[in-house]
Amino acid sequence: MNALIIGGSGGIGQAFVEHFLEQSNIEQIHATYHQRLPEHSDPRIQWHQVDVTREADIENLCAQVDGIDFCINAVGMLHDDVHGPEKSTRQIDADYFFKSMAVNALPTLLLAKHMVPHFKHKRPAIFATVSARVGSIEENYLGGWYSYRASKAALNMLLKTLSIEWKRSLPNVTVAALHPGTTNTRLSSPFHKNVPSDQLFEPAQSVSYMMQVIGHLAPQHSGKFWSFDGEVLPW
C-alpha cells in the first residue's frame, strides 16, 4: 500500500508520516514540504517540494506518484506573521481572507482534480483532509475567526461535493473531512491558553485518533465530517 501526505513537514503531517512508517504493509510514502527538506533516512519516503496553492506544482506531484491508497492533506493556516483570527469585521483584510482560502480550501480541490488516475486501481482508498470543527456552520455559537471558519467551511463543502461525484466515478474511494482536536502545533500554539491540558493533543496522539477513525471507514461512509473521537460532525 502507498500513502501520499500533503504537508508532511508540518506538525500533524509529520506525525502522519511517522505513523505510516510504523506500518509494515506500507510500501512507499510520498510526502510534501514547502521550504525545508525534512530529515528522514527511511528509503520508503520520497519527498516532494510543493507549493500547494499552485496547480502546476500539484499536477507535477501527481505525475510522480502511482497507486495511492491513502491521500491525506494536512496543510492548514490559522494565522500568519501579520494576521491572526479576526475577532470582528473591523479586522477583515481582503488579501488575508483570500490567502486563507488558497491554503485551506483550494489545495484539496486541486488534488482531487489530478489524483483521479491514481485511484483507479479499484482497491478501497481514502482521500481525506484535516479540517476543523470551527468550520461547522451549525456549531458556530461564538462568532469571530471569519477567514478561518469560512475557509474550513468551504473545504468541507468541497469534500462533500467531491464525495457525490466520486460515488459515481470512483466508488472505491472514501472521502472524509477530519477534525483533529486541538493539537500542539505551530498553527494553534498561540491559542492554547484556555485549553484544558487533557484536551490538548500532541500530533502523534491526534494522528493516532484520526487513523482509528480512518480504519473504520468504507465507501458507504464517504462524504462525512469526522471528529477525532469518531463523532460525525454537522456541516
C-alpha positions as CSV (number, residue, x, y, z in Angstrom):
1,M,0.0,0.0,0.0
2,N,1.1,3.6,-0.7
3,A,0.4,6.8,1.1
4,L,0.6,10.5,0.0
5,I,0.8,13.0,2.8
6,I,0.4,16.7,1.8
7,G,2.2,18.9,4.3
8,G,4.4,16.1,5.6
9,S,6.8,18.6,7.2
10,G,4.2,20.2,9.4
11,G,3.2,19.1,12.9
12,I,0.3,16.9,12.0
13,G,1.6,15.9,8.6
14,Q,4.9,14.7,10.1
15,A,3.0,12.7,12.6
16,F,1.1,11.0,9.7
17,V,4.4,10.2,8.0
18,E,5.7,8.7,11.2
19,H,2.5,6.7,11.6
20,F,2.7,5.2,8.2
21,L,6.4,4.4,8.7
22,E,5.4,2.1,11.5
23,Q,3.0,0.1,9.3
24,S,4.6,-2.9,7.7
25,N,2.1,-3.0,4.8
26,I,3.1,0.5,3.6
27,E,5.5,0.1,0.6
28,Q,6.0,3.8,-0.2
29,I,5.3,7.2,1.3
30,H,5.2,10.3,-0.8
31,A,5.2,13.4,1.3
32,T,5.4,17.1,0.5
33,Y,7.2,20.0,2.1
34,H,7.1,23.7,1.3
35,Q,10.6,25.1,2.0
36,R,12.9,23.0,4.2
37,L,13.5,19.3,3.3
38,P,12.8,17.2,6.4
39,E,15.5,14.8,7.6
40,H,14.3,11.2,7.1
41,S,16.6,8.3,6.2
42,D,13.9,5.7,5.6
43,P,14.1,4.5,1.9
44,R,10.3,4.3,1.7
45,I,9.9,8.1,1.9
46,Q,10.1,10.2,-1.2
47,W,9.9,13.9,-0.5
48,H,8.5,16.5,-3.0
49,Q,8.8,20.3,-2.7
50,V,5.4,21.7,-3.4
51,D,3.5,24.9,-3.1
52,V,0.0,23.5,-2.6
53,T,-1.6,26.7,-3.8
54,R,-0.1,26.3,-7.3
55,E,-1.8,23.9,-9.7
56,A,1.3,23.3,-11.6
57,D,3.1,22.0,-8.5
58,I,0.1,19.8,-7.7
59,E,0.0,18.4,-11.2
60,N,3.7,17.7,-11.2
61,L,3.4,16.0,-7.9
62,C,0.6,13.7,-9.0
63,A,2.6,12.8,-12.1
64,Q,5.3,11.3,-9.9
65,V,3.0,9.0,-7.8
66,D,1.1,5.9,-8.6
67,G,-1.4,3.6,-7.0
68,I,-2.2,5.6,-3.9
69,D,-4.3,4.0,-1.1
70,F,-4.2,6.9,1.4
71,C,-4.1,10.5,0.3
72,I,-4.2,12.8,3.4
73,N,-3.9,16.6,3.2
74,A,-2.6,18.0,6.5
75,V,-1.9,21.6,5.2
76,G,-3.6,24.4,7.0
77,M,-3.3,28.1,8.0
78,L,-4.9,29.8,11.1
79,H,-2.6,32.9,11.2
80,D,0.5,34.3,9.6
81,D,3.2,36.7,10.7
82,V,0.9,39.7,10.4
83,H,-2.6,38.5,10.8
84,G,-4.5,36.4,13.4
85,P,-8.0,35.1,13.6
86,E,-10.4,38.1,13.3
87,K,-12.5,38.9,16.3
88,S,-14.7,41.4,14.4
89,T,-15.3,42.7,10.9
90,R,-13.0,45.7,11.7
91,Q,-10.1,43.3,11.4
92,I,-11.0,41.9,8.0
93,D,-8.2,42.1,5.4
94,A,-9.2,41.0,1.9
95,D,-5.7,39.7,1.0
96,Y,-5.6,37.6,4.2
97,F,-9.1,36.2,3.5
98,F,-8.1,35.0,0.0
99,K,-4.8,33.6,1.4
100,S,-6.8,31.6,3.9
101,M,-9.0,30.2,1.1
102,A,-5.9,29.5,-1.1
103,V,-4.2,27.5,1.7
104,N,-7.1,25.8,3.5
105,A,-9.6,25.0,0.7
106,L,-8.1,25.2,-2.8
107,P,-5.3,22.5,-2.4
108,T,-7.8,19.7,-1.8
109,L,-9.7,20.6,-4.9
110,L,-6.6,20.7,-7.0
111,L,-5.5,17.3,-5.5
112,A,-8.9,15.8,-6.3
113,K,-8.6,17.0,-9.9
114,H,-5.2,15.5,-10.5
115,M,-5.4,12.4,-8.3
116,V,-8.2,10.6,-10.2
117,P,-5.9,8.3,-12.3
118,H,-4.1,7.1,-9.1
119,F,-7.4,5.8,-7.5
120,K,-8.5,3.7,-10.5
121,H,-6.8,0.6,-9.0
122,K,-10.2,-0.2,-7.6
123,R,-8.8,-1.1,-4.1
124,P,-10.5,0.7,-1.2
125,A,-8.8,4.0,-0.7
126,I,-9.0,7.1,1.5
127,F,-9.0,10.7,0.3
128,A,-9.1,12.9,3.5
129,T,-8.3,16.4,4.5
130,V,-7.6,17.8,8.0
131,S,-10.4,20.3,8.6
132,A,-11.5,22.0,11.8
133,R,-14.7,21.8,14.0
134,V,-14.9,25.6,13.8
135,G,-15.8,25.1,10.1
136,S,-19.1,23.7,11.1
137,I,-21.8,26.3,10.4
138,E,-24.3,24.6,12.7
139,E,-21.9,24.7,15.6
140,N,-20.9,28.3,15.3
141,Y,-22.1,29.8,18.6
142,L,-19.2,32.2,19.3
143,G,-18.6,34.0,16.1
144,G,-15.2,35.5,15.1
145,W,-12.4,33.8,13.2
146,Y,-14.0,34.8,9.9
147,S,-11.4,33.8,7.4
148,Y,-10.5,30.5,9.1
149,R,-14.1,29.5,9.7
150,A,-15.1,30.4,6.1
151,S,-12.1,28.6,4.5
152,K,-12.8,25.4,6.5
153,A,-16.5,25.6,5.7
154,A,-15.5,25.9,2.1
155,L,-13.2,22.9,2.4
156,N,-16.0,20.9,3.9
157,M,-18.4,21.8,1.1
158,L,-15.7,20.8,-1.5
159,L,-15.2,17.4,0.2
160,K,-19.0,16.8,0.4
161,T,-19.4,17.7,-3.3
162,L,-16.4,15.6,-4.3
163,S,-17.9,12.6,-2.5
164,I,-21.0,12.8,-4.6
165,E,-19.0,12.9,-7.9
166,W,-16.7,10.1,-6.8
167,K,-19.5,7.8,-5.7
168,R,-20.3,7.6,-9.4
169,S,-16.8,7.6,-10.9
170,L,-14.6,6.3,-8.1
171,P,-16.8,4.2,-5.8
172,N,-13.8,2.6,-4.1
173,V,-12.7,5.9,-2.6
174,T,-13.9,7.2,0.8
175,V,-13.8,11.0,1.0
176,A,-13.6,12.4,4.5
177,A,-13.1,15.7,6.4
178,L,-11.2,15.1,9.7
179,H,-11.3,17.3,12.8
180,P,-8.0,16.6,14.7
181,G,-8.9,18.2,18.0
182,T,-6.8,20.9,19.5
183,T,-3.3,19.8,18.6
184,N,0.0,21.2,19.9
185,T,1.4,22.6,16.7
186,R,2.7,25.9,15.5
187,L,-0.7,26.5,13.9
188,S,-2.6,26.5,17.1
189,S,0.1,27.3,19.7
190,P,-0.9,31.0,20.3
191,F,-4.4,29.8,21.3
192,H,-3.7,27.2,23.9
193,K,-4.1,29.4,27.0
194,N,-7.7,28.4,27.8
195,V,-7.5,24.8,26.6
196,P,-7.6,22.2,29.4
197,S,-4.5,20.0,29.4
198,D,-6.4,16.8,28.8
199,Q,-7.9,18.4,25.6
200,L,-4.6,19.4,24.1
201,F,-3.1,16.6,22.0
202,E,0.4,16.1,20.8
203,P,0.5,15.5,17.0
204,A,1.2,11.8,17.3
205,Q,-1.8,11.4,19.6
206,S,-4.1,13.3,17.3
207,V,-3.0,11.3,14.3
208,S,-3.5,8.0,16.2
209,Y,-7.1,9.0,16.9
210,M,-7.7,10.1,13.3
211,M,-6.2,6.9,11.9
212,Q,-8.5,4.9,14.2
213,V,-11.4,6.7,12.6
214,I,-10.0,6.2,9.1
215,G,-9.5,2.5,9.9
216,H,-13.3,2.1,10.3
217,L,-14.2,4.0,7.1
218,A,-15.6,2.4,4.0
219,P,-17.1,3.8,0.8
220,Q,-20.6,3.9,2.3
221,H,-19.2,6.4,4.8
222,S,-17.9,8.8,2.1
223,G,-18.8,12.5,2.4
224,K,-18.9,12.9,6.1
225,F,-17.2,15.2,8.6
226,W,-15.5,13.2,11.4
227,S,-14.2,14.2,14.8
228,F,-11.0,12.5,16.1
229,D,-13.2,10.6,18.6
230,G,-15.4,9.1,15.9
231,E,-18.3,11.6,16.2
232,V,-20.0,12.6,12.9
233,L,-20.0,16.4,13.0
234,P,-22.7,18.6,11.5
235,W,-21.7,20.7,8.4
